[in-house]
Amino acid sequence: MSGVSQETAKSATTATFVTALVFNAAVFGIEIGLFTILRPYFKQVYERRTLAPVEKDRVKPFEAGFLTWPIALFKTDYRDIQQVNGPDAYLFVRFLRMIIRVLLPIWFISWAVLMPVTSVNNSTPNSTGLDRFIFGNISKSNNDRFAAHIILAYLFTFWIYWNIRREMQHFTTVRQLHLINPAHSSSVQANTILVTGIPTKYLSEPALHQLYSHLPGGVKKVWLNRDLKELPSIHDRRLAACGKLESAETSLLSTAAKLRRKALKKASGAGDPSPSADPERNVALAERLVPRDKRPSHRLPAGFMPFSLPFIGEEVDTIDWCRQEIAATTGLLTQGRQTLADQGPSLPEDVNGDGKVDKNDRAKQPYPLLNSAFVTFNQQIATHLAVNALTHHEPYCMADRYLEVSPPDVIWGNLGLNPYEKRIRMVVSYSATAALIIFWAIPVAFVGIISNIEGLCVRESWLAWLCKLPSPVIGIIQGILPPVLLAVLMMLLPIVLRLLGRFEGIPTRTGLELSLMTRYFIFQVIHSFLIVTLSSGIFAALPSILANPSSIAGLLAQYLPQASTFFLTYILLQGLSGVAGGFLSAVGLIIYYVKLFILGSTPRSVYNIKYAPTTVAWGTLFPTITLLVVITFAYSIISPVINGLACFTFFLFYLLYKYLFLYQYTQPPSADTGGLFFPKAIQHVFVGMYVQQICLCALFFLVENTDGKRGALPEGVLMIVLIALTVGYQAIINSSFGPLTKALPLSHAHQTFKHDVDGGSGSHRKEAVEEIEEGPSPTDKPRASSSESGAEHAPRSDYDDVFFARGPDGAEDYGFAQPAACLPQRIVWIPDDSLGLGREEVQANKESSVKATTQNAKMDEHGNVEVTGPPVDLAKF
């Protein structure tokens, strides 16, 4: 047992740091070793992109030796990420490279200059271990040594300036090349804008055509959005019924196969001829083989309850009920879509006869227009001009316009908000965020107190028992427990913040992630950095402050830098345990096989578990990284030990995410912003610089000399000048690169996509135009349409699949119609088997007007399901 004195508590950083270093290094070694062993045998988890069944999503295998994979990964060109996963992923890894380049010289210079300056021939009492290398270790008789800190602060700041300018220039080039890339430039996403807050006068296709006719090439297509009322919930009901039917059908086939094997064994033993397995003579053999009491069944919700409970509610046969539910919902959707087509794209009428058309008339219309529309232009440059032009002469009318919109990215429920309501919601949303920040401080401050428990146990008698714990236990409590608790605490935030962003009325998921990135970063800086720093430093200085209140300024200058111990351990946790855990992905590996064993009962579930794209949430990933940048910059002068650790950590992160984005993650093009997260991350870098400079400024002004006077006043004044320079430089960067962040300049107009309204092609992009050219459907049936698509009418039976056009490859283009207004029934995916039971079930479903298939799915004699390709309707769902 070891007691802890007050003097020891003042300088307990080394033991805590060493404990965290040993623990995290051990975890790193074990997890990387396990990853090295497991990687070649579990490629479905560690290299899932190399096994993708869709050829365009497949990448080349990672060719590396058993032990030489880190070297091979280091040599792999990170620029390939842009081809594999788009600009967002590429620029994220590029950001990591930038931070490594920034920190490398800072690491060498700060260790060579600041560490000797703060530690050699200093007489500060009780400073041992890592405390010898912090800002507060310089004694009052050596205040002239602070000149080294101010010189390096200027040097490092100008070095960061240069890197920011260089990377913003590179970002601008990458983004503009992405926008004018023929494959992207010719896409609907690149040529369509979303306009909200449209006044009644312009809520028609002719009016919007006329309004935007002044732009180059004019308008190709207008998609007016409507309040579909009950149709989205009906569409969701049909999707749920299709999923439930797939599960029930697979369960039926598995049970039938087992009973079939038993029957064959009995027939073989008795010498009887085996029953015929010819599907032509055995209609619904699977259903005949399985007794009624062994067929899949479930209970319906009782009364008003939205979900069912065991032993409560009517028990029904699942297959029969699902077929009836699918048929019923298909009928309702067909009826609603025909009503949409019959209603046409005309303006709302004065239904109530009050002399004006307003919201009071909408409720009496079947599916009234919303105040938003998607507008597709014939030229890409017109899209950018439309977003940046002042559209309407009244306040807030058509003020919110969104570029690079794709149908999968749209949040359909946020398309009909009044512009004034959106502003009110935004105020409420950010007010709630601010309140959350304030009240979240309580648990986060508690984590900071734990990180300096040794100082608290000396001051508070009821915690004295903690001082008697063994040193390794105290090291674990201070060095390991707080970072883990902080990480768990921060996992709860994104859920709440995304809900606040959705409540605000943001109409796209990428916009939601961009908003989340800002909110989450604010949370991270305040709670994971500032409050932890203050709570840890104040509690360390509390005993001496209470004994001598007049010394508060000097004590804070001495003790606040000691809070760096927590962040040293936090950097270690992220760089060693975090990175190794990202490579090993032990939880993901376990969950993969648990899901496959428990949930892998249907072809679709097996396909989703094995091949569904694994994506990242940029709104939380970027702030997690930029928080480390803020912490590193804040302590780069105060506690230079952090620079080497942070540089090594970002290098490991660089290797990790290079590997993940090349061989595991799949970022869909519809969710790619073209790199818009990168300039936000650069703003976070400026925050780190401000935190560093303000902290240094305060510490310089708090320094006292042997006479009790201010000992570093010139350095403090110079820091004020540096803060002003940083503010000015940020303003220059934002004003020079800000307009280039989203808008495409006219100087690139000759390289953008142009659609010739006469059916040819503009510029030199004939091939690209042909890929999205409208034309009659190559199928025999007429093309159906709702009022959202504007295509011609069709017989009632054709309204189950309402597409806008077909591409040359035969793929349907649903445009910007809401899924409930256009998508067909999802084809029920049933596994095929050697007895032909699956094909019989497909025929039985067809007779019940339910589409089904056995393509690309098989079931063996033991009931195990395997897939050989994607679902036939993967592109639609």
Secondary structure, DSSP 8 states (H G I E B T S, - for coil): -----HHHHHT-HHHHHHHHHHHHHHHHHHHHHHHHHHTTT-HHHHSGGGG-SSGGG--------TTTHHHHHHHS-TTHHHHHHHHHHHHHHHHHHHHHHHHHHHHHHHHHHHHHHHHTT---TT--GGGGGSGGGS-GGGGGGHHHHHHHHHHHHHHHHHHHHHHHHHHHHHHHHHHH-HHHHTSTGGGEEEEES--GGG-SHHHHHHHGGGSTT-EEEEEEEE--TTHHHHHHHHHHHHHHHHHHHHHHHHHHHHHHHHHHHHHHHHT-------TTTSTTHHHHHS-GGGS-EEE---TT-SS-BTTBS-EEEHHHHHHHHHHHHHHHHHHHHHHHHHHTT------S-SSS-SHHHHTTSSS-EEEEEEEEESBHHHHHHHHHS---SSTTTT--EESS--GGGB-GGGSS--HHHHHHHHHHHHHHHHHHHHHHHHHHHHHHHHTTHHHHHHH-GGGHHHHTS-HHHHHHHHHTHHHHHHHHHHHTHHHHHHHHHHHHT--BHHHHHHHHHHHHHHHIIIIIIIHHHHHHHHHHHHHHHHH-GGGHHHHHHHHGGGGHHHHHHHHHIIIIIIHHHHHH-HHHHHHHHHHHHHTTTSHHHHHHHHHS-B---HHHHHHHHHHHHHHHHHHTTT-THHHHHHHHHHHHHHHHHHHHHHHTB---GGG--SSTHHHHHHHHHHHHHHHHHHHHHHHHHH-B-TTSSBS-HHHHHHHHHHHHHHHHHHHHHHHHHHHHHH---GGGGGGS-BB-TTSSBSTT-HHHHHHH-----SSSS-----TTT------GGGGGS--SEE-TTS-EE-TT--GGGT-----EE--B-TTSHHHHHHHHHHHTT--EE-TTEEE-TTS-EEESS--TTTTT-
